[in-house]
Amino acid sequence: MTRTHSSLTLRVTLVFVLIVALVSAGLGVYLYRSFVAEIERRDDILLLGKLRQIQQLLGNAGTLDIIRERPQYFRDTMSGQENSLVRIVRDDGTRLIDVNPHTETLPLPMPVAVDALVTASAIHGWTSRDGYPARVVAASARIGMPAQMADITVARVYGDRSAMFAAYRWQIVISVAVSALVAAILASAMLLRGLRPLRAIAAHAALVRPGKLEQQLDARGAPTELLPLIHALNAMLARLQEGYARLSQFSADLAHEFRTPVTNLLGQSQVMLARPRSSEEYEQLVSSNVEELERLSRMIDSMLFLARAQQEEMVLVKQALPVQDEFLRLADFFEGLAEERDLLLDCHGSGEVLAEPQLLRRALGNLLSNAIRHAAPGSTITLRSQATPQGMELSVRNLGPAIPAQHLPHLFERFYRADPARSDSAASTGLGLAIVTAIMQLHGGSAGVTSDAAATTFSLRFPR
C-alpha cells in the first residue's frame, strides 16, 4: 500500500487556518453574546421605563376622563413603540386599555405591589405566536382622584431585534470565513518564504557526491532554528568523508597486502613449473605456498572479525575476570616464543576486569605478540594492571627502540606499519592492532600507546 506525503506548507497552513478560525469564531461568539446581553438589558430598561411612565400618567387627575373621551389617543400614548402591548385592568375586571394589535396571548405574571420598586427580576419572557421572543412585566397602580386600583401589564414582541441578531450572526460567520481565507494566504506566503533556507539546503545536499563529500552546507544567513540541522548535516558529511577515505585507503591497502602473497604464490609456481623438478623441490614449493596461504587465511579471518565488529553484530557475554589469572594464562601460552628471543615475561596483575573472555585474551595476545617481535633481546616484557577512577587499565610494556612520534597516531590503523621494511613479514597481517581497537570499542573502552627511548607501552582501558 502506497503512502501519500502531504506538503509541509499545506499542513502548517491548514493548522494555522484552523487556529485562526477557532480564535475568530470564539471571539465572535463572545462579542455576539455580549452584544445580545447588552441589547436585552437595554430593552428591559425601556420596558420598565414604559411601565413607570404609565404608572405616573395614570396617577394624574382626570386620567379616567381622558380614557373615556379620547381612548385612541391614550392607546397611542401608551404603546409608544412598535410591537408594544399595553393592558390596564381595574380591580373589578374592567379593561380600560388593551393595546394588542396582533392579538397575542399575554401571560399573566403576578403584578408588583403599587408602592414596591419594579426591577428586572419582575420581567418574564415568552415566545410570540410568530416565534419571536417577547417580554412582559406587570404592576399595580392608582388611577385618578379619588384613587382607584388597577393592574398594568406592559409587554413587547422583539421581532425586529431577532432580525438584527440574525444579521449580526451572519456578519460574524462572514468575518470568520474572510479571516480564515486571509490567514491561509498569509500563512502560505510566510511558509514559502520561511522554508527558503530548507530548499537551499536540499539543493546544496543534492550536489553531494561520493567524491565531493567535503562540501559543507553554508550556515550563513540561516535561521537559528535550522542551525542545529545544518551543523548535524555537516558533521554527518564529515563522518561520511572520513569513512569514505578510510574505505578507499582500506581497499588500496587490502589490494596491496593481497598482491604480495598472491604474487609470491604465482611467481614461485611459475618458476617451479618452468622445467622439471625433483620431489624435494616440489615439496619445498608446497611448503612455501602453505605458509603464504596461511597468511592469507589469517588476514581474511581478521578482516571478517573487523567487519562483524564494525557492524555491531557481535553480542558480548561479559564476565568478571581476575586480571592475574589472565596474565598468567597469556604468559604460559607465549612462554616458548619469548624464550626463543631470550625474553622474560613479568606479570603484575590484581583486581578484576569486566570483559568477554575470548576477546580480552585476543586483544592481550595481539599486544604481547607485537611486544615479543619488537622487544630488545634479553629484556623483560611487563604485563601490569592498574585501577583508575574511570575503570581498569591493562598494559603491556617492552624495552626496545622508540617509535617515532609521527607514527603513534596511526599504529591502530589497518595495515599500518611503522617499519615498511617489515611489510613482507609472514608473521604479521598488519591488522593486529586494528583488531585490538575494535575489541575495545565493543567493550566501550579504548586502546592507547606511549613510546620513548626507554620503552613502549600499549594499554587497554576498560570502563568501570
C-alpha positions as a Markdown table, in Angstrom:
| # | Residue | x | y | z |
|---|---|---|---|---|
| 1 | Met | 0.0 | 0.0 | 0.0 |
| 2 | Thr | 1.5 | 3.3 | -1.0 |
| 3 | Arg | 1.6 | 6.2 | 1.5 |
| 4 | Thr | 0.9 | 9.7 | 0.3 |
| 5 | His | 3.1 | 12.5 | 1.5 |
| 6 | Ser | 1.4 | 15.9 | 2.0 |
| 7 | Ser | 3.1 | 19.2 | 1.8 |
| 8 | Leu | 4.5 | 20.7 | 5.0 |
| 9 | Thr | 3.3 | 24.1 | 3.8 |
| 10 | Leu | -0.2 | 22.7 | 3.3 |
| 11 | Arg | -0.3 | 21.0 | 6.7 |
| 12 | Val | 1.0 | 24.0 | 8.6 |
| 13 | Thr | -1.3 | 26.3 | 6.6 |
| 14 | Leu | -4.3 | 24.2 | 7.4 |
| 15 | Val | -3.4 | 24.1 | 11.1 |
| 16 | Phe | -2.8 | 27.9 | 11.1 |
| 17 | Val | -6.1 | 28.5 | 9.4 |
| 18 | Leu | -7.9 | 26.2 | 11.8 |
| 19 | Ile | -6.4 | 28.1 | 14.8 |
| 20 | Val | -7.4 | 31.5 | 13.3 |
| 21 | Ala | -10.9 | 30.2 | 12.5 |
| 22 | Leu | -11.4 | 28.9 | 16.0 |
| 23 | Val | -10.0 | 32.0 | 17.6 |
| 24 | Ser | -12.1 | 34.3 | 15.4 |
| 25 | Ala | -15.2 | 32.2 | 16.0 |
| 26 | Gly | -14.6 | 32.2 | 19.7 |
| 27 | Leu | -14.1 | 36.0 | 19.7 |
| 28 | Gly | -17.2 | 36.4 | 17.5 |
| 29 | Val | -19.3 | 34.2 | 19.9 |
| 30 | Tyr | -18.1 | 36.2 | 22.9 |
| 31 | Leu | -18.8 | 39.6 | 21.2 |
| 32 | Tyr | -22.2 | 38.3 | 19.9 |
| 33 | Arg | -23.3 | 37.2 | 23.4 |
| 34 | Ser | -22.1 | 40.4 | 24.9 |
| 35 | Phe | -24.0 | 42.4 | 22.3 |
| 36 | Val | -27.1 | 40.3 | 22.8 |
| 37 | Ala | -26.9 | 40.7 | 26.6 |
| 38 | Glu | -26.5 | 44.4 | 26.3 |
| 39 | Ile | -29.4 | 44.9 | 23.9 |
| 40 | Glu | -31.6 | 42.7 | 26.1 |
| 41 | Arg | -30.6 | 44.7 | 29.2 |
| 42 | Arg | -31.4 | 48.0 | 27.5 |
| 43 | Asp | -34.8 | 46.6 | 26.2 |
| 44 | Asp | -35.7 | 45.6 | 29.7 |
| 45 | Ile | -34.8 | 49.0 | 31.0 |
| 46 | Leu | -37.0 | 50.6 | 28.3 |
| 47 | Leu | -39.8 | 48.2 | 29.2 |
| 48 | Leu | -39.6 | 49.1 | 32.9 |
| 49 | Gly | -39.4 | 52.8 | 31.9 |
| 50 | Lys | -42.6 | 52.4 | 29.9 |
| 51 | Leu | -44.3 | 50.7 | 32.9 |
| 52 | Arg | -43.3 | 53.6 | 35.3 |
| 53 | Gln | -44.4 | 56.2 | 32.7 |
| 54 | Ile | -47.9 | 54.6 | 32.6 |
| 55 | Gln | -48.0 | 54.4 | 36.4 |
| 56 | Gln | -47.2 | 58.1 | 36.6 |
| 57 | Leu | -49.7 | 59.0 | 33.9 |
| 58 | Leu | -52.5 | 57.1 | 35.5 |
| 59 | Gly | -51.9 | 58.8 | 38.8 |
| 60 | Asn | -52.7 | 62.2 | 37.3 |
| 61 | Ala | -56.1 | 63.8 | 37.9 |
| 62 | Gly | -58.5 | 63.4 | 35.1 |
| 63 | Thr | -56.9 | 60.3 | 33.6 |
| 64 | Leu | -60.2 | 58.4 | 33.6 |
| 65 | Asp | -62.0 | 61.2 | 31.8 |
| 66 | Ile | -59.3 | 61.2 | 29.1 |
| 67 | Ile | -59.5 | 57.4 | 28.7 |
| 68 | Arg | -63.3 | 57.7 | 28.3 |
| 69 | Glu | -63.4 | 60.7 | 26.0 |
| 70 | Arg | -60.3 | 60.0 | 23.8 |
| 71 | Pro | -59.4 | 56.3 | 24.1 |
| 72 | Gln | -57.5 | 56.1 | 20.8 |
| 73 | Tyr | -55.2 | 59.0 | 21.8 |
| 74 | Phe | -54.5 | 57.3 | 25.1 |
| 75 | Arg | -53.8 | 54.0 | 23.3 |
| 76 | Asp | -51.3 | 55.7 | 21.0 |
| 77 | Thr | -49.6 | 57.4 | 24.0 |
| 78 | Met | -49.5 | 54.1 | 26.0 |
| 79 | Ser | -48.0 | 52.0 | 23.2 |
| 80 | Gly | -45.3 | 54.5 | 22.1 |
| 81 | Gln | -43.2 | 51.8 | 20.3 |
| 82 | Glu | -44.0 | 49.3 | 17.5 |
| 83 | Asn | -45.0 | 45.9 | 18.8 |
| 84 | Ser | -45.6 | 47.3 | 22.3 |
| 85 | Leu | -48.5 | 45.7 | 24.2 |
| 86 | Val | -50.4 | 47.5 | 27.0 |
| 87 | Arg | -53.3 | 46.3 | 29.1 |
| 88 | Ile | -54.9 | 48.1 | 32.0 |
| 89 | Val | -57.5 | 46.3 | 34.0 |
| 90 | Arg | -59.4 | 47.7 | 37.0 |
| 91 | Asp | -59.9 | 45.7 | 40.2 |
| 92 | Asp | -63.5 | 44.9 | 39.1 |
| 93 | Gly | -62.1 | 43.3 | 35.9 |
| 94 | Thr | -63.0 | 46.2 | 33.5 |
| 95 | Arg | -60.4 | 46.6 | 30.8 |
| 96 | Leu | -59.6 | 50.3 | 30.4 |
| 97 | Ile | -56.9 | 49.9 | 27.8 |
| 98 | Asp | -56.0 | 46.9 | 25.7 |
| 99 | Val | -53.3 | 47.6 | 23.0 |
| 100 | Asn | -52.7 | 44.3 | 21.3 |
| 101 | Pro | -52.8 | 44.7 | 17.5 |
| 102 | His | -51.8 | 41.1 | 16.8 |
| 103 | Thr | -54.0 | 39.6 | 19.5 |
| 104 | Glu | -51.1 | 38.0 | 21.3 |
| 105 | Thr | -51.9 | 35.7 | 24.2 |
| 106 | Leu | -50.2 | 37.5 | 27.1 |
| 107 | Pro | -49.0 | 35.6 | 30.1 |
| 108 | Leu | -50.4 | 36.8 | 33.4 |
| 109 | Pro | -47.4 | 37.4 | 35.7 |
| 110 | Met | -48.0 | 38.4 | 39.3 |
| 111 | Pro | -48.3 | 42.2 | 39.5 |
| 112 | Val | -45.8 | 44.1 | 41.6 |
| 113 | Ala | -47.4 | 46.0 | 44.5 |
| 114 | Val | -48.1 | 49.6 | 43.9 |
| 115 | Asp | -45.6 | 51.0 | 46.3 |
| 116 | Ala | -42.9 | 48.4 | 45.5 |
| 117 | Leu | -39.9 | 49.1 | 43.3 |
| 118 | Val | -40.3 | 47.3 | 40.0 |
| 119 | Thr | -36.9 | 45.7 | 38.9 |
| 120 | Ala | -35.7 | 43.5 | 36.0 |
| 121 | Ser | -36.4 | 40.4 | 38.1 |
| 122 | Ala | -40.1 | 41.0 | 37.7 |
| 123 | Ile | -39.9 | 40.8 | 33.9 |
| 124 | His | -40.9 | 37.4 | 32.3 |
| 125 | Gly | -40.2 | 36.1 | 28.8 |
| 126 | Trp | -42.3 | 34.1 | 26.4 |
| 127 | Thr | -42.4 | 33.3 | 22.7 |
| 128 | Ser | -45.0 | 35.0 | 20.5 |
| 129 | Arg | -47.2 | 33.2 | 18.0 |
| 130 | Asp | -44.8 | 34.1 | 15.2 |
| 131 | Gly | -41.9 | 32.6 | 17.1 |
| 132 | Tyr | -40.3 | 35.8 | 18.2 |
| 133 | Pro | -39.0 | 36.4 | 21.8 |
| 134 | Ala | -41.2 | 38.7 | 23.9 |
| 135 | Arg | -41.0 | 40.2 | 27.4 |
| 136 | Val | -43.8 | 41.1 | 29.8 |
| 137 | Val | -44.0 | 42.9 | 33.2 |
| 138 | Ala | -47.0 | 43.7 | 35.4 |
| 139 | Ala | -47.5 | 46.1 | 38.3 |
| 140 | Ser | -50.4 | 47.7 | 40.3 |
| 141 | Ala | -51.2 | 51.4 | 40.0 |
| 142 | Arg | -53.6 | 54.1 | 41.3 |
| 143 | Ile | -55.9 | 55.8 | 38.7 |
| 144 | Gly | -57.0 | 59.4 | 39.1 |
| 145 | Met | -58.5 | 61.1 | 42.1 |
| 146 | Pro | -60.1 | 59.6 | 44.1 |
| 147 | Ala | -57.6 | 56.8 | 43.6 |
| 148 | Gln | -58.8 | 53.6 | 42.1 |
| 149 | Met | -56.6 | 50.4 | 41.8 |
| 150 | Ala | -55.7 | 48.8 | 38.5 |
| 151 | Asp | -53.2 | 46.3 | 37.2 |
| 152 | Ile | -50.9 | 47.4 | 34.4 |
| 153 | Thr | -49.4 | 44.8 | 32.0 |
| 154 | Val | -46.7 | 46.1 | 29.6 |
| 155 | Ala | -45.2 | 43.7 | 27.0 |
| 156 | Arg | -43.2 | 43.9 | 23.8 |
| 157 | Val | -42.5 | 41.4 | 21.0 |
| 158 | Tyr | -39.0 | 41.7 | 19.7 |
| 159 | Gly | -39.3 | 40.6 | 16.1 |
| 160 | Asp | -37.0 | 43.4 | 14.8 |
| 161 | Arg | -34.4 | 42.5 | 17.4 |
| 162 | Ser | -34.4 | 38.9 | 16.2 |
| 163 | Ala | -33.8 | 40.0 | 12.7 |
| 164 | Met | -30.9 | 42.3 | 13.8 |
| 165 | Phe | -29.3 | 39.4 | 15.8 |
| 166 | Ala | -29.6 | 37.1 | 12.8 |
| 167 | Ala | -27.9 | 39.7 | 10.6 |
| 168 | Tyr | -25.2 | 40.1 | 13.2 |
| 169 | Arg | -24.6 | 36.4 | 13.3 |
| 170 | Trp | -24.2 | 36.3 | 9.5 |
| 171 | Gln | -21.7 | 39.1 | 9.8 |
| 172 | Ile | -19.7 | 37.0 | 12.3 |
| 173 | Val | -19.7 | 34.0 | 10.0 |
| 174 | Ile | -18.6 | 36.0 | 7.0 |
| 175 | Ser | -15.9 | 37.7 | 9.1 |
| 176 | Val | -14.6 | 34.3 | 10.3 |
| 177 | Ala | -14.5 | 33.0 | 6.8 |
| 178 | Val | -12.7 | 36.0 | 5.5 |
| 179 | Ser | -10.2 | 35.8 | 8.4 |
| 180 | Ala | -9.5 | 32.2 | 7.6 |
| 181 | Leu | -9.0 | 33.0 | 3.9 |
| 182 | Val | -6.6 | 35.8 | 4.6 |
| 183 | Ala | -4.8 | 33.7 | 7.2 |
| 184 | Ala | -4.4 | 30.9 | 4.6 |
| 185 | Ile | -2.9 | 33.3 | 2.1 |
| 186 | Leu | -0.6 | 35.0 | 4.6 |
| 187 | Ala | 0.4 | 31.6 | 6.1 |
| 188 | Ser | 1.3 | 30.1 | 2.7 |
| 189 | Ala | 3.3 | 33.2 | 1.7 |
| 190 | Met | 5.1 | 33.2 | 5.1 |
| 191 | Leu | 5.9 | 29.5 | 4.9 |
| 192 | Leu | 7.1 | 29.7 | 1.4 |
| 193 | Arg | 9.4 | 32.4 | 2.4 |
| 194 | Gly | 10.4 | 30.8 | 5.7 |
| 195 | Leu | 11.2 | 27.4 | 4.1 |
| 196 | Arg | 13.5 | 29.0 | 1.5 |
| 197 | Pro | 16.6 | 28.1 | 3.6 |
| 198 | Leu | 15.4 | 24.5 | 3.7 |
| 199 | Arg | 15.1 | 24.5 | -0.1 |
| 200 | Ala | 18.6 | 25.9 | -0.3 |
| 201 | Ile | 19.9 | 23.1 | 2.0 |
| 202 | Ala | 18.2 | 20.5 | -0.2 |
| 203 | Ala | 19.7 | 22.0 | -3.3 |
| 204 | His | 23.1 | 22.0 | -1.7 |
| 205 | Ala | 22.7 | 18.5 | -0.4 |
| 206 | Ala | 21.8 | 17.3 | -4.0 |
| 207 | Leu | 25.3 | 18.3 | -5.1 |
| 208 | Val | 27.0 | 16.0 | -2.6 |
| 209 | Arg | 28.6 | 13.0 | -4.4 |
| 210 | Pro | 30.9 | 10.2 | -3.1 |
| 211 | Gly | 33.9 | 12.2 | -4.4 |
| 212 | Lys | 32.6 | 15.6 | -3.2 |
| 213 | Leu | 31.8 | 14.9 | 0.5 |
| 214 | Glu | 34.0 | 17.7 | 1.6 |
| 215 | Gln | 31.3 | 20.3 | 0.5 |
| 216 | Gln | 29.8 | 21.7 | 3.7 |
| 217 | Leu | 26.4 | 23.3 | 4.0 |
| 218 | Asp | 26.6 | 27.1 | 4.3 |
| 219 | Ala | 25.2 | 28.2 | 7.7 |
| 220 | Arg | 25.5 | 31.9 | 6.9 |
| 221 | Gly | 22.2 | 33.7 | 7.0 |
| 222 | Ala | 20.3 | 30.6 | 8.1 |
| 223 | Pro | 17.6 | 30.9 | 10.8 |
| 224 | Thr | 18.6 | 30.0 | 14.3 |
| 225 | Glu | 16.1 | 27.0 | 14.3 |
| 226 | Leu | 17.9 | 25.5 | 11.3 |
| 227 | Leu | 21.5 | 25.9 | 12.6 |
| 228 | Pro | 21.3 | 22.5 | 14.6 |
| 229 | Leu | 20.2 | 20.8 | 11.4 |
| 230 | Ile | 22.9 | 22.3 | 9.3 |
| 231 | His | 25.6 | 21.5 | 11.9 |
| 232 | Ala | 24.3 | 18.0 | 12.2 |
| 233 | Leu | 24.4 | 17.5 | 8.4 |
| 234 | Asn | 27.9 | 19.0 | 8.2 |
| 235 | Ala | 29.0 | 16.6 | 10.9 |
| 236 | Met | 27.4 | 13.7 | 9.1 |
| 237 | Leu | 29.2 | 14.7 | 5.8 |
| 238 | Ala | 32.5 | 14.9 | 7.7 |
| 239 | Arg | 31.9 | 11.4 | 9.1 |
| 240 | Leu | 31.0 | 10.1 | 5.7 |
| 241 | Gln | 34.0 | 11.7 | 4.2 |
| 242 | Glu | 36.2 | 10.2 | 6.8 |
| 243 | Gly | 34.6 | 6.8 | 6.4 |
| 244 | Tyr | 34.9 | 7.1 | 2.6 |
| 245 | Ala | 38.5 | 8.0 | 2.9 |
| 246 | Arg | 39.2 | 5.1 | 5.2 |
| 247 | Leu | 37.3 | 2.7 | 2.9 |
| 248 | Ser | 39.3 | 3.9 | -0.1 |
| 249 | Gln | 42.5 | 3.6 | 1.9 |
| 250 | Phe | 41.5 | 0.2 | 3.2 |
| 251 | Ser | 40.7 | -1.0 | -0.4 |
| 252 | Ala | 44.1 | 0.2 | -1.6 |
| 253 | Asp | 45.9 | -1.4 | 1.4 |
| 254 | Leu | 43.9 | -4.6 | 1.0 |
| 255 | Ala | 44.8 | -4.9 | -2.7 |
| 256 | His | 48.5 | -4.2 | -1.8 |
| 257 | Glu | 48.5 | -6.8 | 1.1 |
| 258 | Phe | 46.8 | -9.4 | -1.0 |
| 259 | Arg | 49.1 | -8.8 | -4.0 |
| 260 | Thr | 52.2 | -9.8 | -2.1 |
| 261 | Pro | 51.3 | -13.3 | -1.1 |
| 262 | Val | 49.4 | -13.9 | -4.4 |
| 263 | Thr | 52.5 | -12.7 | -6.3 |
| 264 | Asn | 54.7 | -15.0 | -4.3 |
| 265 | Leu | 52.4 | -17.9 | -4.9 |
| 266 | Leu | 52.2 | -17.2 | -8.6 |
| 267 | Gly | 55.9 | -16.5 | -9.1 |
| 268 | Gln | 57.2 | -19.5 | -7.2 |
| 269 | Ser | 54.7 | -21.8 | -9.0 |
| 270 | Gln | 55.7 | -20.4 | -12.4 |
| 271 | Val | 59.4 | -20.8 | -11.7 |
| 272 | Met | 58.9 | -24.3 | -10.4 |
| 273 | Leu | 56.9 | -25.3 | -13.5 |
| 274 | Ala | 59.4 | -23.8 | -16.0 |
| 275 | Arg | 61.4 | -27.1 | -16.0 |
| 276 | Pro | 61.3 | -30.5 | -14.4 |
| 277 | Arg | 62.0 | -30.5 | -10.7 |
| 278 | Ser | 62.8 | -33.1 | -8.1 |
| 279 | Ser | 60.3 | -34.2 | -5.5 |
| 280 | Glu | 62.3 | -32.4 | -2.8 |
| 281 | Glu | 61.9 | -29.1 | -4.8 |
| 282 | Tyr | 58.2 | -29.6 | -5.2 |
| 283 | Glu | 57.9 | -30.3 | -1.5 |
| 284 | Gln | 59.6 | -27.0 | -0.7 |
| 285 | Leu | 57.2 | -25.2 | -3.1 |
| 286 | Val | 54.2 | -26.7 | -1.5 |
| 287 | Ser | 55.5 | -25.8 | 2.0 |
| 288 | Ser | 56.2 | -22.2 | 0.9 |
| 289 | Asn | 52.8 | -22.0 | -0.7 |
| 290 | Val | 51.2 | -23.3 | 2.5 |
| 291 | Glu | 52.9 | -20.5 | 4.5 |
| 292 | Glu | 51.5 | -17.9 | 2.1 |
| 293 | Leu | 48.0 | -19.4 | 2.2 |
| 294 | Glu | 48.1 | -19.5 | 6.0 |
| 295 | Arg | 49.0 | -15.8 | 6.0 |
| 296 | Leu | 46.1 | -15.1 | 3.6 |
| 297 | Ser | 43.7 | -17.1 | 5.8 |
| 298 | Arg | 44.8 | -15.2 | 8.9 |
| 299 | Met | 44.2 | -11.9 | 7.0 |
| 300 | Ile | 40.8 | -13.0 | 5.8 |
| 301 | Asp | 39.8 | -14.1 | 9.4 |
| 302 | Ser | 41.0 | -10.8 | 10.8 |
| 303 | Met | 39.1 | -8.7 | 8.2 |
| 304 | Leu | 35.9 | -10.7 | 8.8 |
| 305 | Phe | 36.3 | -10.1 | 12.5 |
| 306 | Leu | 36.7 | -6.3 | 11.9 |
| 307 | Ala | 33.7 | -6.3 | 9.6 |
| 308 | Arg | 31.5 | -8.0 | 12.2 |
| 309 | Ala | 32.8 | -5.7 | 15.0 |
| 310 | Gln | 32.0 | -2.6 | 13.0 |
| 311 | Gln | 28.5 | -3.7 | 12.2 |
| 312 | Glu | 27.9 | -4.4 | 15.8 |
| 313 | Glu | 26.8 | -8.0 | 15.1 |
| 314 | Met | 28.7 | -9.4 | 18.0 |
| 315 | Val | 26.8 | -9.9 | 21.3 |
| 316 | Leu | 29.2 | -9.8 | 24.2 |
| 317 | Val | 28.8 | -12.0 | 27.2 |
| 318 | Lys | 30.9 | -10.2 | 29.7 |
| 319 | Gln | 32.3 | -11.8 | 32.8 |
| 320 | Ala | 34.3 | -10.5 | 35.8 |
| 321 | Leu | 37.8 | -12.0 | 35.1 |
| 322 | Pro | 40.7 | -12.0 | 37.5 |
| 323 | Val | 43.4 | -10.0 | 35.9 |
| 324 | Gln | 46.3 | -12.0 | 37.4 |
| 325 | Asp | 44.9 | -15.3 | 36.1 |
| 326 | Glu | 44.5 | -13.9 | 32.6 |
| 327 | Phe | 48.1 | -12.6 | 32.6 |
| 328 | Leu | 49.4 | -15.9 | 33.8 |
| 329 | Arg | 47.4 | -17.8 | 31.2 |
| 330 | Leu | 48.8 | -15.5 | 28.5 |
| 331 | Ala | 52.4 | -15.7 | 29.7 |
| 332 | Asp | 52.2 | -19.5 | 29.7 |
| 333 | Phe | 51.0 | -19.6 | 26.1 |
| 334 | Phe | 53.7 | -17.2 | 24.8 |
| 335 | Glu | 56.5 | -18.6 | 27.0 |
| 336 | Gly | 58.1 | -20.7 | 24.3 |
| 337 | Leu | 58.1 | -17.8 | 21.8 |
| 338 | Ala | 59.6 | -15.5 | 24.4 |
| 339 | Glu | 62.3 | -18.0 | 25.2 |
| 340 | Glu | 63.3 | -18.2 | 21.5 |
| 341 | Arg | 64.1 | -14.4 | 21.7 |
| 342 | Asp | 65.7 | -14.6 | 25.1 |
| 343 | Leu | 62.8 | -12.6 | 26.7 |
| 344 | Leu | 61.3 | -12.7 | 30.2 |
| 345 | Leu | 57.6 | -12.2 | 30.9 |
| 346 | Asp | 56.8 | -10.4 | 34.2 |
| 347 | Cys | 53.1 | -10.3 | 35.4 |
| 348 | His | 51.8 | -7.8 | 38.0 |
| 349 | Gly | 48.0 | -8.1 | 38.0 |
| 350 | Ser | 45.3 | -7.5 | 40.6 |
| 351 | Gly | 41.6 | -6.9 | 40.7 |
| 352 | Glu | 39.0 | -7.9 | 38.1 |
| 353 | Val | 38.0 | -6.7 | 34.7 |
| 354 | Leu | 34.5 | -7.0 | 33.2 |
| 355 | Ala | 35.0 | -8.3 | 29.6 |
| 356 | Glu | 34.2 | -11.1 | 27.2 |
| 357 | Pro | 37.0 | -13.7 | 27.9 |
| 358 | Gln | 37.9 | -14.7 | 24.3 |
| 359 | Leu | 38.0 | -11.1 | 23.1 |
| 360 | Leu | 40.1 | -10.0 | 26.1 |
| 361 | Arg | 42.6 | -12.8 | 25.5 |
| 362 | Arg | 42.8 | -12.0 | 21.8 |
| 363 | Ala | 43.5 | -8.3 | 22.5 |
| 364 | Leu | 46.1 | -9.0 | 25.1 |
| 365 | Gly | 47.6 | -11.7 | 22.9 |
| 366 | Asn | 47.9 | -9.3 | 19.9 |
| 367 | Leu | 49.7 | -6.8 | 22.1 |
| 368 | Leu | 52.0 | -9.4 | 23.7 |
| 369 | Ser | 52.9 | -11.0 | 20.3 |
| 370 | Asn | 53.6 | -7.5 | 19.0 |
| 371 | Ala | 55.8 | -6.7 | 22.0 |
| 372 | Ile | 57.8 | -10.0 | 21.6 |
| 373 | Arg | 58.5 | -9.2 | 17.9 |
| 374 | His | 59.9 | -5.7 | 18.7 |
| 375 | Ala | 61.4 | -6.1 | 22.2 |
| 376 | Ala | 65.2 | -6.0 | 22.6 |
| 377 | Pro | 66.7 | -9.4 | 23.1 |
| 378 | Gly | 67.4 | -10.3 | 26.7 |
| 379 | Ser | 64.9 | -7.7 | 28.0 |
| 380 | Thr | 61.8 | -8.2 | 30.1 |
| 381 | Ile | 58.2 | -7.6 | 28.9 |
| 382 | Thr | 55.9 | -6.4 | 31.7 |
| 383 | Leu | 52.2 | -7.0 | 32.0 |
| 384 | Arg | 50.6 | -4.8 | 34.5 |
| 385 | Ser | 47.1 | -3.7 | 35.7 |
| 386 | Gln | 46.1 | -0.5 | 37.4 |
| 387 | Ala | 42.7 | 0.6 | 38.8 |
| 388 | Thr | 41.7 | 4.1 | 37.7 |
| 389 | Pro | 38.8 | 6.4 | 38.6 |
| 390 | Gln | 37.3 | 5.5 | 35.1 |
| 391 | Gly | 37.8 | 1.7 | 35.4 |
| 392 | Met | 40.7 | -0.7 | 34.9 |
| 393 | Glu | 43.8 | -0.3 | 32.7 |
| 394 | Leu | 45.8 | -3.2 | 31.4 |
| 395 | Ser | 49.2 | -2.5 | 29.9 |
| 396 | Val | 52.0 | -4.4 | 28.0 |
| 397 | Arg | 55.4 | -2.8 | 28.2 |
| 398 | Asn | 58.5 | -3.8 | 26.3 |
| 399 | Leu | 62.0 | -2.4 | 26.0 |
| 400 | Gly | 63.3 | -1.5 | 22.6 |
| 401 | Pro | 63.8 | 1.2 | 20.1 |
| 402 | Ala | 61.4 | 4.1 | 20.5 |
| 403 | Ile | 58.6 | 4.5 | 17.9 |
| 404 | Pro | 58.8 | 7.9 | 16.2 |
| 405 | Ala | 56.1 | 10.3 | 17.4 |
| 406 | Gln | 54.6 | 10.7 | 13.9 |
| 407 | His | 53.7 | 7.0 | 13.8 |
| 408 | Leu | 52.0 | 6.8 | 17.1 |
| 409 | Pro | 48.5 | 8.2 | 16.0 |
| 410 | His | 48.4 | 5.7 | 13.1 |
| 411 | Leu | 49.6 | 2.5 | 14.8 |
| 412 | Phe | 46.0 | 1.2 | 15.3 |
| 413 | Glu | 45.0 | 1.7 | 11.7 |
| 414 | Arg | 44.6 | -1.2 | 9.4 |
| 415 | Phe | 47.8 | -2.4 | 7.5 |
| 416 | Tyr | 49.8 | 0.4 | 9.0 |
| 417 | Arg | 53.4 | -0.4 | 9.9 |
| 418 | Ala | 55.9 | 2.0 | 11.4 |
| 419 | Asp | 58.7 | 0.0 | 9.7 |
| 420 | Pro | 57.8 | -0.5 | 5.9 |
| 421 | Ala | 60.8 | -2.9 | 5.6 |
| 422 | Arg | 58.9 | -5.4 | 7.6 |
| 423 | Ser | 55.8 | -5.4 | 5.3 |
| 424 | Asp | 56.7 | -8.8 | 3.9 |
| 425 | Ser | 56.8 | -10.5 | 7.3 |
| 426 | Ala | 54.8 | -13.7 | 7.3 |
| 427 | Ala | 54.2 | -13.4 | 11.0 |
| 428 | Ser | 52.0 | -10.3 | 10.8 |
| 429 | Thr | 49.0 | -9.3 | 8.7 |
| 430 | Gly | 49.0 | -5.6 | 9.7 |
| 431 | Leu | 45.6 | -6.0 | 11.3 |
| 432 | Gly | 46.5 | -7.0 | 14.9 |
| 433 | Leu | 46.3 | -3.5 | 16.5 |
| 434 | Ala | 43.2 | -2.7 | 14.4 |
| 435 | Ile | 41.6 | -5.7 | 16.0 |
| 436 | Val | 42.6 | -4.5 | 19.4 |
| 437 | Thr | 40.9 | -1.2 | 18.8 |
| 438 | Ala | 37.7 | -2.9 | 17.5 |
| 439 | Ile | 37.6 | -5.2 | 20.6 |
| 440 | Met | 38.0 | -2.2 | 23.0 |
| 441 | Gln | 35.2 | -0.3 | 21.1 |
| 442 | Leu | 32.9 | -3.3 | 21.6 |
| 443 | His | 33.6 | -3.0 | 25.3 |
| 444 | Gly | 33.1 | 0.7 | 25.4 |
| 445 | Gly | 36.8 | 1.3 | 26.2 |
| 446 | Ser | 39.9 | 2.4 | 24.3 |
| 447 | Ala | 43.4 | 1.5 | 23.4 |
| 448 | Gly | 46.5 | 3.7 | 23.6 |
| 449 | Val | 50.2 | 3.7 | 23.1 |
| 450 | Thr | 53.2 | 5.7 | 24.5 |
| 451 | Ser | 56.8 | 5.3 | 23.5 |
| 452 | Asp | 60.1 | 6.9 | 24.4 |
| 453 | Ala | 63.7 | 5.9 | 24.4 |
| 454 | Ala | 63.3 | 3.7 | 27.4 |
| 455 | Ala | 60.2 | 1.6 | 26.5 |
| 456 | Thr | 57.0 | 1.3 | 24.5 |
| 457 | Thr | 53.7 | 0.7 | 26.4 |
| 458 | Phe | 50.4 | -0.4 | 24.9 |
| 459 | Ser | 47.4 | 0.0 | 27.2 |
| 460 | Leu | 43.8 | -1.2 | 27.3 |
| 461 | Arg | 41.4 | 1.0 | 29.2 |
| 462 | Phe | 38.1 | -0.8 | 30.3 |
| 463 | Pro | 35.3 | 1.3 | 31.7 |
| 464 | Arg | 34.0 | 0.8 | 35.2 |
